[in-house]
Amino acid sequence: LRNFRSIASALNREPEHLIKYLLRELGVAGNIEGTQAVFQGKFSNAAVDERIRHYAEEFVLCHECGKPDTKLERHERFYILRCEACGARASVRSV
């Protein structure tokens, strides 16, 4: 995935969090090399796109207003998705 860091930047998330999610969802090993993510195995673009879309729905978009103006905060062992637009807070599963 050549533009991995720009995708993480556009989602306003740490690349390490996004790669951890993708590796778990795809069930493969991989790592970040420079600006790209390298996965061991072959996947269609649609499969990776679908996983990134699911990541955005779960960890980026506000569950109340649907806006992407959120911050992912870690509190002990769990994550809180805090919306800067409407002020909503929602717990999300850890990756």
Secondary structure, 3 states (H helix, E strand, C coil): CCCHHHHHHHHCCCHHHHHHHHHHHHCCCEEEECCEEEECCCCCHHHHHHHHHHHHHHHCCCCCCCCCCEEEEEECCEEEEEECCCCCEEEECCC
